[in-house]
Amino acid sequence: MVEIECLVCGRTIEIPQFIDTDNYDGQVACQECGSLLHVKLEGSKVRKYKIVEKKFRIPTADEMFQIHKEAERRLREEGYVVDKQEEGKD
Ligand SMILES: [Zn+2]
């Protein structure tokens, strides 16, 4: 069983069984982050591999907004954020 480490997320990628690890020169996808790597295998050894396409999942602007709103709401519920009401400090 040949395993390689994803160059993007660092997770171990298991080479699918349909790939002939004795002689393969092509792409594999990381099951974790979905990035595409180009690998060259010879005699069940990795000869070279490199990133073809990075797919680090980055939240979209909308998702970022939702995450922020959600975080703020939770903090509010827990009393960390109190609506500003200045209590006359010097
Ligand atoms: Zn990955």
PDB file of the backbone (N, CA, C, O) and the ligand in Angstrom, with CONECT records:
HET     ZN  A 101       1
ATOM      1  N   MET A   1       0.846  -1.208   0.000  1.00  0.00           N
ATOM      2  CA  MET A   1       0.000   0.000   0.000  1.00  0.00           C
ATOM      3  C   MET A   1       0.877   1.251   0.000  1.00  0.00           C
ATOM      4  O   MET A   1       1.659   1.482   0.922  1.00  0.00           O
ATOM      5  N   VAL A   2       0.734   2.022  -1.016  1.00  0.00           N
ATOM      6  CA  VAL A   2       1.520   3.251  -1.113  1.00  0.00           C
ATOM      7  C   VAL A   2       0.717   4.419  -0.544  1.00  0.00           C
ATOM      8  O   VAL A   2      -0.446   4.635  -0.885  1.00  0.00           O
ATOM      9  N   GLU A   3       1.370   5.142   0.315  1.00  0.00           N
ATOM     10  CA  GLU A   3       0.708   6.318   0.865  1.00  0.00           C
ATOM     11  C   GLU A   3       1.607   7.523   0.667  1.00  0.00           C
ATOM     12  O   GLU A   3       2.822   7.453   0.847  1.00  0.00           O
ATOM     13  N   ILE A   4       0.991   8.610   0.298  1.00  0.00           N
ATOM     14  CA  ILE A   4       1.767   9.839   0.191  1.00  0.00           C
ATOM     15  C   ILE A   4       1.076  10.918   1.005  1.00  0.00           C
ATOM     16  O   ILE A   4      -0.111  10.835   1.320  1.00  0.00           O
ATOM     17  N   GLU A   5       1.851  11.916   1.328  1.00  0.00           N
ATOM     18  CA  GLU A   5       1.299  12.978   2.145  1.00  0.00           C
ATOM     19  C   GLU A   5       0.854  14.120   1.239  1.00  0.00           C
ATOM     20  O   GLU A   5       1.578  14.525   0.330  1.00  0.00           O
ATOM     21  N   CYS A   6      -0.338  14.629   1.499  1.00  0.00           N
ATOM     22  CA  CYS A   6      -0.819  15.761   0.718  1.00  0.00           C
ATOM     23  C   CYS A   6       0.087  16.963   0.961  1.00  0.00           C
ATOM     24  O   CYS A   6       0.371  17.316   2.105  1.00  0.00           O
ATOM     25  N   LEU A   7       0.531  17.576  -0.105  1.00  0.00           N
ATOM     26  CA  LEU A   7       1.429  18.724   0.018  1.00  0.00           C
ATOM     27  C   LEU A   7       0.680  19.977   0.439  1.00  0.00           C
ATOM     28  O   LEU A   7       1.287  20.983   0.806  1.00  0.00           O
ATOM     29  N   VAL A   8      -0.639  19.906   0.383  1.00  0.00           N
ATOM     30  CA  VAL A   8      -1.424  21.090   0.730  1.00  0.00           C
ATOM     31  C   VAL A   8      -1.883  21.029   2.187  1.00  0.00           C
ATOM     32  O   VAL A   8      -1.659  21.970   2.948  1.00  0.00           O
ATOM     33  N   CYS A   9      -2.524  19.926   2.576  1.00  0.00           N
ATOM     34  CA  CYS A   9      -3.088  19.873   3.923  1.00  0.00           C
ATOM     35  C   CYS A   9      -2.314  18.930   4.844  1.00  0.00           C
ATOM     36  O   CYS A   9      -2.545  18.912   6.053  1.00  0.00           O
ATOM     37  N   GLY A  10      -1.404  18.153   4.276  1.00  0.00           N
ATOM     38  CA  GLY A  10      -0.571  17.298   5.120  1.00  0.00           C
ATOM     39  C   GLY A  10      -1.183  15.956   5.485  1.00  0.00           C
ATOM     40  O   GLY A  10      -0.544  15.139   6.149  1.00  0.00           O
ATOM     41  N   ARG A  11      -2.411  15.725   5.060  1.00  0.00           N
ATOM     42  CA  ARG A  11      -3.050  14.442   5.338  1.00  0.00           C
ATOM     43  C   ARG A  11      -2.471  13.347   4.446  1.00  0.00           C
ATOM     44  O   ARG A  11      -1.952  13.611   3.362  1.00  0.00           O
ATOM     45  N   THR A  12      -2.573  12.132   4.925  1.00  0.00           N
ATOM     46  CA  THR A  12      -2.098  11.015   4.136  1.00  0.00           C
ATOM     47  C   THR A  12      -3.107  10.670   3.053  1.00  0.00           C
ATOM     48  O   THR A  12      -4.298  10.508   3.319  1.00  0.00           O
ATOM     49  N   ILE A  13      -2.617  10.564   1.847  1.00  0.00           N
ATOM     50  CA  ILE A  13      -3.481  10.180   0.736  1.00  0.00           C
ATOM     51  C   ILE A  13      -3.212   8.713   0.424  1.00  0.00           C
ATOM     52  O   ILE A  13      -2.072   8.312   0.190  1.00  0.00           O
ATOM     53  N   GLU A  14      -4.262   7.935   0.426  1.00  0.00           N
ATOM     54  CA  GLU A  14      -4.107   6.544   0.028  1.00  0.00           C
ATOM     55  C   GLU A  14      -4.294   6.462  -1.467  1.00  0.00           C
ATOM     56  O   GLU A  14      -5.291   6.926  -2.020  1.00  0.00           O
ATOM     57  N   ILE A  15      -3.319   5.864  -2.101  1.00  0.00           N
ATOM     58  CA  ILE A  15      -3.418   5.715  -3.549  1.00  0.00           C
ATOM     59  C   ILE A  15      -4.524   4.703  -3.858  1.00  0.00           C
ATOM     60  O   ILE A  15      -4.491   3.568  -3.383  1.00  0.00           O
ATOM     61  N   PRO A  16      -5.495   5.127  -4.655  1.00  0.00           N
ATOM     62  CA  PRO A  16      -6.599   4.213  -4.990  1.00  0.00           C
ATOM     63  C   PRO A  16      -6.092   2.918  -5.620  1.00  0.00           C
ATOM     64  O   PRO A  16      -5.073   2.891  -6.310  1.00  0.00           O
ATOM     65  N   GLN A  17      -6.831   1.861  -5.361  1.00  0.00           N
ATOM     66  CA  GLN A  17      -6.380   0.542  -5.813  1.00  0.00           C
ATOM     67  C   GLN A  17      -6.286   0.400  -7.323  1.00  0.00           C
ATOM     68  O   GLN A  17      -5.495  -0.394  -7.834  1.00  0.00           O
ATOM     69  N   PHE A  18      -7.094   1.170  -8.027  1.00  0.00           N
ATOM     70  CA  PHE A  18      -7.059   1.021  -9.489  1.00  0.00           C
ATOM     71  C   PHE A  18      -5.788   1.587 -10.099  1.00  0.00           C
ATOM     72  O   PHE A  18      -5.498   1.383 -11.278  1.00  0.00           O
ATOM     73  N   ILE A  19      -5.035   2.303  -9.269  1.00  0.00           N
ATOM     74  CA  ILE A  19      -3.789   2.853  -9.785  1.00  0.00           C
ATOM     75  C   ILE A  19      -2.671   1.828  -9.623  1.00  0.00           C
ATOM     76  O   ILE A  19      -2.469   1.259  -8.551  1.00  0.00           O
ATOM     77  N   ASP A  20      -1.965   1.616 -10.705  1.00  0.00           N
ATOM     78  CA  ASP A  20      -0.850   0.680 -10.682  1.00  0.00           C
ATOM     79  C   ASP A  20       0.376   1.391 -10.102  1.00  0.00           C
ATOM     80  O   ASP A  20       1.027   2.192 -10.773  1.00  0.00           O
ATOM     81  N   THR A  21       0.667   1.077  -8.846  1.00  0.00           N
ATOM     82  CA  THR A  21       1.735   1.800  -8.159  1.00  0.00           C
ATOM     83  C   THR A  21       3.127   1.403  -8.654  1.00  0.00           C
ATOM     84  O   THR A  21       4.124   2.025  -8.286  1.00  0.00           O
ATOM     85  N   ASP A  22       3.186   0.384  -9.474  1.00  0.00           N
ATOM     86  CA  ASP A  22       4.477   0.010 -10.046  1.00  0.00           C
ATOM     87  C   ASP A  22       4.877   0.961 -11.162  1.00  0.00           C
ATOM     88  O   ASP A  22       6.055   1.154 -11.462  1.00  0.00           O
ATOM     89  N   ASN A  23       3.870   1.534 -11.752  1.00  0.00           N
ATOM     90  CA  ASN A  23       4.145   2.389 -12.888  1.00  0.00           C
ATOM     91  C   ASN A  23       2.979   3.335 -13.113  1.00  0.00           C
ATOM     92  O   ASN A  23       2.033   3.026 -13.839  1.00  0.00           O
ATOM     93  N   TYR A  24       3.065   4.472 -12.486  1.00  0.00           N
ATOM     94  CA  TYR A  24       1.972   5.436 -12.618  1.00  0.00           C
ATOM     95  C   TYR A  24       2.545   6.835 -12.720  1.00  0.00           C
ATOM     96  O   TYR A  24       3.451   7.211 -11.976  1.00  0.00           O
ATOM     97  N   ASP A  25       2.019   7.575 -13.624  1.00  0.00           N
ATOM     98  CA  ASP A  25       2.447   8.949 -13.774  1.00  0.00           C
ATOM     99  C   ASP A  25       1.184   9.746 -14.069  1.00  0.00           C
ATOM    100  O   ASP A  25       0.756   9.853 -15.218  1.00  0.00           O
ATOM    101  N   GLY A  26       0.602  10.294 -13.030  1.00  0.00           N
ATOM    102  CA  GLY A  26      -0.656  10.984 -13.236  1.00  0.00           C
ATOM    103  C   GLY A  26      -1.119  11.666 -11.965  1.00  0.00           C
ATOM    104  O   GLY A  26      -0.336  11.943 -11.057  1.00  0.00           O
ATOM    105  N   GLN A  27      -2.418  11.927 -11.927  1.00  0.00           N
ATOM    106  CA  GLN A  27      -2.934  12.718 -10.824  1.00  0.00           C
ATOM    107  C   GLN A  27      -3.688  11.892  -9.800  1.00  0.00           C
ATOM    108  O   GLN A  27      -4.350  10.906 -10.125  1.00  0.00           O
ATOM    109  N   VAL A  28      -3.570  12.320  -8.565  1.00  0.00           N
ATOM    110  CA  VAL A  28      -4.417  11.772  -7.509  1.00  0.00           C
ATOM    111  C   VAL A  28      -5.009  12.949  -6.741  1.00  0.00           C
ATOM    112  O   VAL A  28      -4.397  14.011  -6.628  1.00  0.00           O
ATOM    113  N   ALA A  29      -6.192  12.738  -6.226  1.00  0.00           N
ATOM    114  CA  ALA A  29      -6.846  13.795  -5.458  1.00  0.00           C
ATOM    115  C   ALA A  29      -6.763  13.468  -3.976  1.00  0.00           C
ATOM    116  O   ALA A  29      -6.909  12.316  -3.568  1.00  0.00           O
ATOM    117  N   CYS A  30      -6.527  14.493  -3.188  1.00  0.00           N
ATOM    118  CA  CYS A  30      -6.516  14.323  -1.737  1.00  0.00           C
ATOM    119  C   CYS A  30      -7.949  14.140  -1.266  1.00  0.00           C
ATOM    120  O   CYS A  30      -8.827  14.940  -1.590  1.00  0.00           O
ATOM    121  N   GLN A  31      -8.180  13.079  -0.496  1.00  0.00           N
ATOM    122  CA  GLN A  31      -9.540  12.826  -0.010  1.00  0.00           C
ATOM    123  C   GLN A  31      -9.957  13.869   1.017  1.00  0.00           C
ATOM    124  O   GLN A  31     -11.145  14.083   1.259  1.00  0.00           O
ATOM    125  N   GLU A  32      -8.972  14.505   1.609  1.00  0.00           N
ATOM    126  CA  GLU A  32      -9.269  15.440   2.694  1.00  0.00           C
ATOM    127  C   GLU A  32      -9.635  16.833   2.181  1.00  0.00           C
ATOM    128  O   GLU A  32     -10.694  17.368   2.508  1.00  0.00           O
ATOM    129  N   CYS A  33      -8.742  17.412   1.372  1.00  0.00           N
ATOM    130  CA  CYS A  33      -8.981  18.797   0.957  1.00  0.00           C
ATOM    131  C   CYS A  33      -9.363  18.908  -0.514  1.00  0.00           C
ATOM    132  O   CYS A  33      -9.745  19.983  -0.975  1.00  0.00           O
ATOM    133  N   GLY A  34      -9.262  17.806  -1.257  1.00  0.00           N
ATOM    134  CA  GLY A  34      -9.683  17.840  -2.647  1.00  0.00           C
ATOM    135  C   GLY A  34      -8.650  18.381  -3.609  1.00  0.00           C
ATOM    136  O   GLY A  34      -8.927  18.542  -4.798  1.00  0.00           O
ATOM    137  N   SER A  35      -7.456  18.665  -3.101  1.00  0.00           N
ATOM    138  CA  SER A  35      -6.413  19.155  -3.983  1.00  0.00           C
ATOM    139  C   SER A  35      -5.941  18.052  -4.921  1.00  0.00           C
ATOM    140  O   SER A  35      -6.002  16.863  -4.605  1.00  0.00           O
ATOM    141  N   LEU A  36      -5.479  18.482  -6.063  1.00  0.00           N
ATOM    142  CA  LEU A  36      -4.955  17.526  -7.030  1.00  0.00           C
ATOM    143  C   LEU A  36      -3.437  17.529  -6.976  1.00  0.00           C
ATOM    144  O   LEU A  36      -2.798  18.581  -7.012  1.00  0.00           O
ATOM    145  N   LEU A  37      -2.885  16.354  -6.892  1.00  0.00           N
ATOM    146  CA  LEU A  37      -1.437  16.219  -6.929  1.00  0.00           C
ATOM    147  C   LEU A  37      -1.042  15.384  -8.122  1.00  0.00           C
ATOM    148  O   LEU A  37      -1.746  14.457  -8.521  1.00  0.00           O
ATOM    149  N   HIS A  38       0.091  15.730  -8.680  1.00  0.00           N
ATOM    150  CA  HIS A  38       0.643  14.890  -9.734  1.00  0.00           C
ATOM    151  C   HIS A  38       1.678  13.986  -9.098  1.00  0.00           C
ATOM    152  O   HIS A  38       2.609  14.462  -8.449  1.00  0.00           O
ATOM    153  N   VAL A  39       1.523  12.700  -9.278  1.00  0.00           N
ATOM    154  CA  VAL A  39       2.492  11.775  -8.699  1.00  0.00           C
ATOM    155  C   VAL A  39       3.075  10.878  -9.779  1.00  0.00           C
ATOM    156  O   VAL A  39       2.444  10.566 -10.789  1.00  0.00           O
ATOM    157  N   LYS A  40       4.296  10.487  -9.514  1.00  0.00           N
ATOM    158  CA  LYS A  40       4.928   9.507 -10.377  1.00  0.00           C
ATOM    159  C   LYS A  40       5.377   8.378  -9.479  1.00  0.00           C
ATOM    160  O   LYS A  40       6.170   8.566  -8.556  1.00  0.00           O
ATOM    161  N   LEU A  41       4.855   7.198  -9.769  1.00  0.00           N
ATOM    162  CA  LEU A  41       5.184   6.026  -8.965  1.00  0.00           C
ATOM    163  C   LEU A  41       5.922   5.010  -9.816  1.00  0.00           C
ATOM    164  O   LEU A  41       5.578   4.749 -10.969  1.00  0.00           O
ATOM    165  N   GLU A  42       6.934   4.458  -9.210  1.00  0.00           N
ATOM    166  CA  GLU A  42       7.698   3.409  -9.884  1.00  0.00           C
ATOM    167  C   GLU A  42       8.059   2.353  -8.867  1.00  0.00           C
ATOM    168  O   GLU A  42       8.690   2.647  -7.852  1.00  0.00           O
ATOM    169  N   GLY A  43       7.663   1.135  -9.134  1.00  0.00           N
ATOM    170  CA  GLY A  43       7.994   0.049  -8.209  1.00  0.00           C
ATOM    171  C   GLY A  43       7.503   0.328  -6.806  1.00  0.00           C
ATOM    172  O   GLY A  43       8.214   0.075  -5.833  1.00  0.00           O
ATOM    173  N   SER A  44       6.279   0.854  -6.693  1.00  0.00           N
ATOM    174  CA  SER A  44       5.640   1.170  -5.421  1.00  0.00           C
ATOM    175  C   SER A  44       6.370   2.243  -4.624  1.00  0.00           C
ATOM    176  O   SER A  44       6.156   2.388  -3.420  1.00  0.00           O
ATOM    177  N   LYS A  45       7.218   2.982  -5.291  1.00  0.00           N
ATOM    178  CA  LYS A  45       7.887   4.096  -4.633  1.00  0.00           C
ATOM    179  C   LYS A  45       7.499   5.398  -5.326  1.00  0.00           C
ATOM    180  O   LYS A  45       7.317   5.454  -6.542  1.00  0.00           O
ATOM    181  N   VAL A  46       7.382   6.432  -4.516  1.00  0.00           N
ATOM    182  CA  VAL A  46       7.051   7.727  -5.071  1.00  0.00           C
ATOM    183  C   VAL A  46       8.313   8.349  -5.645  1.00  0.00           C
ATOM    184  O   VAL A  46       9.286   8.579  -4.928  1.00  0.00           O
ATOM    185  N   ARG A  47       8.289   8.614  -6.922  1.00  0.00           N
ATOM    186  CA  ARG A  47       9.459   9.224  -7.562  1.00  0.00           C
ATOM    187  C   ARG A  47       9.380  10.742  -7.488  1.00  0.00           C
ATOM    188  O   ARG A  47      10.371  11.425  -7.229  1.00  0.00           O
ATOM    189  N   LYS A  48       8.217  11.230  -7.714  1.00  0.00           N
ATOM    190  CA  LYS A  48       8.063  12.670  -7.550  1.00  0.00           C
ATOM    191  C   LYS A  48       6.591  12.996  -7.383  1.00  0.00           C
ATOM    192  O   LYS A  48       5.712  12.274  -7.853  1.00  0.00           O
ATOM    193  N   TYR A  49       6.357  14.070  -6.718  1.00  0.00           N
ATOM    194  CA  TYR A  49       4.985  14.536  -6.684  1.00  0.00           C
ATOM    195  C   TYR A  49       4.948  16.029  -6.442  1.00  0.00           C
ATOM    196  O   TYR A  49       5.826  16.606  -5.801  1.00  0.00           O
ATOM    197  N   LYS A  50       3.922  16.621  -6.967  1.00  0.00           N
ATOM    198  CA  LYS A  50       3.808  18.067  -6.864  1.00  0.00           C
ATOM    199  C   LYS A  50       2.344  18.468  -6.896  1.00  0.00           C
ATOM    200  O   LYS A  50       1.474  17.690  -7.286  1.00  0.00           O
ATOM    201  N   ILE A  51       2.100  19.675  -6.485  1.00  0.00           N
ATOM    202  CA  ILE A  51       0.727  20.181  -6.454  1.00  0.00           C
ATOM    203  C   ILE A  51       0.288  20.583  -7.855  1.00  0.00           C
ATOM    204  O   ILE A  51       0.988  21.321  -8.549  1.00  0.00           O
ATOM    205  N   VAL A  52      -0.858  20.098  -8.256  1.00  0.00           N
ATOM    206  CA  VAL A  52      -1.431  20.523  -9.531  1.00  0.00           C
ATOM    207  C   VAL A  52      -2.456  21.622  -9.279  1.00  0.00           C
ATOM    208  O   VAL A  52      -2.488  22.643  -9.966  1.00  0.00           O
ATOM    209  N   GLU A  53      -3.282  21.381  -8.283  1.00  0.00           N
ATOM    210  CA  GLU A  53      -4.326  22.355  -7.990  1.00  0.00           C
ATOM    211  C   GLU A  53      -4.634  22.364  -6.499  1.00  0.00           C
ATOM    212  O   GLU A  53      -5.043  21.354  -5.928  1.00  0.00           O
ATOM    213  N   LYS A  54      -4.435  23.501  -5.893  1.00  0.00           N
ATOM    214  CA  LYS A  54      -4.732  23.633  -4.467  1.00  0.00           C
ATOM    215  C   LYS A  54      -6.206  23.862  -4.277  1.00  0.00           C
ATOM    216  O   LYS A  54      -6.834  24.639  -4.995  1.00  0.00           O
ATOM    217  N   LYS A  55      -6.751  23.168  -3.291  1.00  0.00           N
ATOM    218  CA  LYS A  55      -8.165  23.409  -3.013  1.00  0.00           C
ATOM    219  C   LYS A  55      -8.394  23.569  -1.528  1.00  0.00           C
ATOM    220  O   LYS A  55      -9.277  22.939  -0.946  1.00  0.00           O
ATOM    221  N   PHE A  56      -7.616  24.388  -0.949  1.00  0.00           N
ATOM    222  CA  PHE A  56      -7.855  24.694   0.445  1.00  0.00           C
ATOM    223  C   PHE A  56      -9.199  25.386   0.517  1.00  0.00           C
ATOM    224  O   PHE A  56      -9.444  26.374  -0.175  1.00  0.00           O
ATOM    225  N   ARG A  57     -10.053  24.863   1.349  1.00  0.00           N
ATOM    226  CA  ARG A  57     -11.369  25.462   1.396  1.00  0.00           C
ATOM    227  C   ARG A  57     -11.336  26.769   2.175  1.00  0.00           C
ATOM    228  O   ARG A  57     -11.100  26.786   3.384  1.00  0.00           O
ATOM    229  N   ILE A  58     -11.570  27.830   1.480  1.00  0.00           N
ATOM    230  CA  ILE A  58     -11.609  29.135   2.128  1.00  0.00           C
ATOM    231  C   ILE A  58     -13.059  29.605   2.135  1.00  0.00           C
ATOM    232  O   ILE A  58     -13.726  29.579   1.101  1.00  0.00           O
ATOM    233  N   PRO A  59     -13.542  30.028   3.284  1.00  0.00           N
ATOM    234  CA  PRO A  59     -14.943  30.476   3.338  1.00  0.00           C
ATOM    235  C   PRO A  59     -15.184  31.637   2.397  1.00  0.00           C
ATOM    236  O   PRO A  59     -14.325  32.501   2.222  1.00  0.00           O
ATOM    237  N   THR A  60     -16.345  31.648   1.802  1.00  0.00           N
ATOM    238  CA  THR A  60     -16.709  32.768   0.943  1.00  0.00           C
ATOM    239  C   THR A  60     -17.022  33.971   1.823  1.00  0.00           C
ATOM    240  O   THR A  60     -17.139  33.838   3.041  1.00  0.00           O
ATOM    241  N   ALA A  61     -17.155  35.119   1.224  1.00  0.00           N
ATOM    242  CA  ALA A  61     -17.447  36.340   1.977  1.00  0.00           C
ATOM    243  C   ALA A  61     -18.742  36.174   2.765  1.00  0.00           C
ATOM    244  O   ALA A  61     -18.841  36.608   3.913  1.00  0.00           O
ATOM    245  N   ASP A  62     -19.724  35.548   2.144  1.00  0.00           N
ATOM    246  CA  ASP A  62     -21.004  35.322   2.819  1.00  0.00           C
ATOM    247  C   ASP A  62     -20.839  34.430   4.038  1.00  0.00           C
ATOM    248  O   ASP A  62     -21.401  34.690   5.102  1.00  0.00           O
ATOM    249  N   GLU A  63     -20.050  33.364   3.860  1.00  0.00           N
ATOM    250  CA  GLU A  63     -19.824  32.439   4.967  1.00  0.00           C
ATOM    251  C   GLU A  63     -19.077  33.135   6.101  1.00  0.00           C
ATOM    252  O   GLU A  63     -19.378  32.930   7.277  1.00  0.00           O
ATOM    253  N   MET A  64     -18.097  33.962   5.731  1.00  0.00           N
ATOM    254  CA  MET A  64     -17.342  34.711   6.724  1.00  0.00           C
ATOM    255  C   MET A  64     -18.273  35.597   7.544  1.00  0.00           C
ATOM    256  O   MET A  64     -18.147  35.704   8.763  1.00  0.00           O
ATOM    257  N   PHE A  65     -19.208  36.226   6.844  1.00  0.00           N
ATOM    258  CA  PHE A  65     -20.170  37.107   7.492  1.00  0.00           C
ATOM    259  C   PHE A  65     -21.023  36.317   8.476  1.00  0.00           C
ATOM    260  O   PHE A  65     -21.245  36.749   9.608  1.00  0.00           O
ATOM    261  N   GLN A  66     -21.499  35.157   8.035  1.00  0.00           N
ATOM    262  CA  GLN A  66     -22.318  34.301   8.889  1.00  0.00           C
ATOM    263  C   GLN A  66     -21.537  33.832  10.116  1.00  0.00           C
ATOM    264  O   GLN A  66     -22.053  33.832  11.234  1.00  0.00           O
ATOM    265  N   ILE A  67     -20.291  33.436   9.890  1.00  0.00           N
ATOM    266  CA  ILE A  67     -19.447  32.964  10.984  1.00  0.00           C
ATOM    267  C   ILE A  67     -19.275  34.084  12.010  1.00  0.00           C
ATOM    268  O   ILE A  67     -19.356  33.870  13.219  1.00  0.00           O
ATOM    269  N   HIS A  68     -19.039  35.274  11.487  1.00  0.00           N
ATOM    270  CA  HIS A  68     -18.839  36.428  12.351  1.00  0.00           C
ATOM    271  C   HIS A  68     -20.111  36.742  13.156  1.00  0.00           C
ATOM    272  O   HIS A  68     -20.060  36.977  14.363  1.00  0.00           O
ATOM    273  N   LYS A  69     -21.244  36.739  12.455  1.00  0.00           N
ATOM    274  CA  LYS A  69     -22.516  37.008  13.116  1.00  0.00           C
ATOM    275  C   LYS A  69     -22.789  35.986  14.215  1.00  0.00           C
ATOM    276  O   LYS A  69     -23.195  36.328  15.325  1.00  0.00           O
ATOM    277  N   GLU A  70     -22.554  34.731  13.871  1.00  0.00           N
ATOM    278  CA  GLU A  70     -22.798  33.638  14.793  1.00  0.00           C
ATOM    279  C   GLU A  70     -21.913  33.771  16.030  1.00  0.00           C
ATOM    280  O   GLU A  70     -22.374  33.585  17.155  1.00  0.00           O
ATOM    281  N   ALA A  71     -20.651  34.090  15.814  1.00  0.00           N
ATOM    282  CA  ALA A  71     -19.709  34.242  16.918  1.00  0.00           C
ATOM    283  C   ALA A  71     -20.141  35.391  17.826  1.00  0.00           C
ATOM    284  O   ALA A  71     -20.091  35.293  19.052  1.00  0.00           O
ATOM    285  N   GLU A  72     -20.560  36.466  17.198  1.00  0.00           N
ATOM    286  CA  GLU A  72     -20.965  37.635  17.968  1.00  0.00           C
ATOM    287  C   GLU A  72     -22.224  37.328  18.787  1.00  0.00           C
ATOM    288  O   GLU A  72     -22.352  37.725  19.945  1.00  0.00           O
ATOM    289  N   ARG A  73     -23.144  36.608  18.143  1.00  0.00           N
ATOM    290  CA  ARG A  73     -24.391  36.256  18.828  1.00  0.00           C
ATOM    291  C   ARG A  73     -24.093  35.406  20.062  1.00  0.00           C
ATOM    292  O   ARG A  73     -24.662  35.613  21.134  1.00  0.00           O
ATOM    293  N   ARG A  74     -23.185  34.442  19.882  1.00  0.00           N
ATOM    294  CA  ARG A  74     -22.851  33.544  20.980  1.00  0.00           C
ATOM    295  C   ARG A  74     -22.205  34.327  22.132  1.00  0.00           C
ATOM    296  O   ARG A  74     -22.515  34.112  23.304  1.00  0.00           O
ATOM    297  N   LEU A  75     -21.306  35.232  21.766  1.00  0.00           N
ATOM    298  CA  LEU A  75     -20.645  36.040  22.795  1.00  0.00           C
ATOM    299  C   LEU A  75     -21.665  36.887  23.543  1.00  0.00           C
ATOM    300  O   LEU A  75     -21.588  37.057  24.759  1.00  0.00           O
ATOM    301  N   ARG A  76     -22.616  37.410  22.789  1.00  0.00           N
ATOM    302  CA  ARG A  76     -23.659  38.237  23.371  1.00  0.00           C
ATOM    303  C   ARG A  76     -24.471  37.432  24.379  1.00  0.00           C
ATOM    304  O   ARG A  76     -24.752  37.882  25.490  1.00  0.00           O
ATOM    305  N   GLU A  77     -24.841  36.208  23.945  1.00  0.00           N
ATOM    306  CA  GLU A  77     -25.623  35.324  24.811  1.00  0.00           C
ATOM    307  C   GLU A  77     -24.893  35.032  26.114  1.00  0.00           C
ATOM    308  O   GLU A  77     -25.495  34.924  27.182  1.00  0.00           O
ATOM    309  N   GLU A  78     -23.585  34.910  25.990  1.00  0.00           N
ATOM    310  CA  GLU A  78     -22.791  34.565  27.175  1.00  0.00           C
ATOM    311  C   GLU A  78     -22.393  35.803  27.961  1.00  0.00           C
ATOM    312  O   GLU A  78     -21.712  35.717  28.983  1.00  0.00           O
ATOM    313  N   GLY A  79     -22.825  36.939  27.474  1.00  0.00           N
ATOM    314  CA  GLY A  79     -22.610  38.155  28.234  1.00  0.00           C
ATOM    315  C   GLY A  79     -21.258  38.818  28.063  1.00  0.00           C
ATOM    316  O   GLY A  79     -20.905  39.731  28.810  1.00  0.00           O
ATOM    317  N   TYR A  80     -20.495  38.351  27.066  1.00  0.00           N
ATOM    318  CA  TYR A  80     -19.180  38.961  26.856  1.00  0.00           C
ATOM    319  C   TYR A  80     -19.293  40.302  26.143  1.00  0.00           C
ATOM    320  O   TYR A  80     -18.494  41.217  26.339  1.00  0.00           O
ATOM    321  N   VAL A  81     -20.325  40.373  25.306  1.00  0.00           N
ATOM    322  CA  VAL A  81     -20.520  41.620  24.586  1.00  0.00           C
ATOM    323  C   VAL A  81     -21.769  42.298  25.118  1.00  0.00           C
ATOM    324  O   VAL A  81     -22.875  41.766  25.019  1.00  0.00           O
ATOM    325  N   VAL A  82     -21.577  43.459  25.673  1.00  0.00           N
ATOM    326  CA  VAL A  82     -22.725  44.210  26.191  1.00  0.00           C
ATOM    327  C   VAL A  82     -22.864  45.442  25.317  1.00  0.00           C
ATOM    328  O   VAL A  82     -21.889  46.134  25.022  1.00  0.00           O
ATOM    329  N   ASP A  83     -24.088  45.697  24.912  1.00  0.00           N
ATOM    330  CA  ASP A  83     -24.294  46.874  24.071  1.00  0.00           C
ATOM    331  C   ASP A  83     -23.740  48.103  24.759  1.00  0.00           C
ATOM    332  O   ASP A  83     -23.990  48.368  25.935  1.00  0.00           O
ATOM    333  N   LYS A  84     -22.985  48.829  23.981  1.00  0.00           N
ATOM    334  CA  LYS A  84     -22.253  49.978  24.521  1.00  0.00           C
ATOM    335  C   LYS A  84     -23.169  50.944  25.298  1.00  0.00           C
ATOM    336  O   LYS A  84     -24.165  51.443  24.773  1.00  0.00           O
ATOM    337  N   GLN A  85     -22.809  51.177  26.514  1.00  0.00           N
ATOM    338  CA  GLN A  85     -23.515  52.144  27.343  1.00  0.00           C
ATOM    339  C   GLN A  85     -22.472  52.739  28.283  1.00  0.00           C
ATOM    340  O   GLN A  85     -22.246  52.278  29.402  1.00  0.00           O
ATOM    341  N   GLU A  86     -21.868  53.769  27.768  1.00  0.00           N
ATOM    342  CA  GLU A  86     -20.748  54.364  28.509  1.00  0.00           C
ATOM    343  C   GLU A  86     -21.156  54.773  29.926  1.00  0.00           C
ATOM    344  O   GLU A  86     -22.155  55.458  30.148  1.00  0.00           O
ATOM    345  N   GLU A  87     -20.355  54.331  30.845  1.00  0.00           N
ATOM    346  CA  GLU A  87     -20.643  54.686  32.220  1.00  0.00           C
ATOM    347  C   GLU A  87     -19.647  55.710  32.722  1.00  0.00           C
ATOM    348  O   GLU A  87     -18.840  55.465  33.619  1.00  0.00           O
ATOM    349  N   GLY A  88     -19.746  56.845  32.108  1.00  0.00           N
ATOM    350  CA  GLY A  88     -18.929  57.999  32.462  1.00  0.00           C
ATOM    351  C   GLY A  88     -17.597  57.743  33.145  1.00  0.00           C
ATOM    352  O   GLY A  88     -17.416  58.057  34.321  1.00  0.00           O
ATOM    353  N   LYS A  89     -16.669  57.170  32.392  1.00  0.00           N
ATOM    354  CA  LYS A  89     -15.328  57.024  32.980  1.00  0.00           C
ATOM    355  C   LYS A  89     -14.412  58.127  32.443  1.00  0.00           C
ATOM    356  O   LYS A  89     -14.574  58.584  31.312  1.00  0.00           O
ATOM    357  N   ASP A  90     -13.501  58.524  33.222  1.00  0.00           N
ATOM    358  CA  ASP A  90     -12.610  59.610  32.813  1.00  0.00           C
ATOM    359  C   ASP A  90     -11.421  59.062  32.066  1.00  0.00           C
ATOM    360  O   ASP A  90     -10.555  59.825  31.638  1.00  0.00           O
TER     361      ASP A  90
HETATM  362 ZN    ZN A 101      -5.009  17.577   1.107  1.00  0.00          ZN2+
END
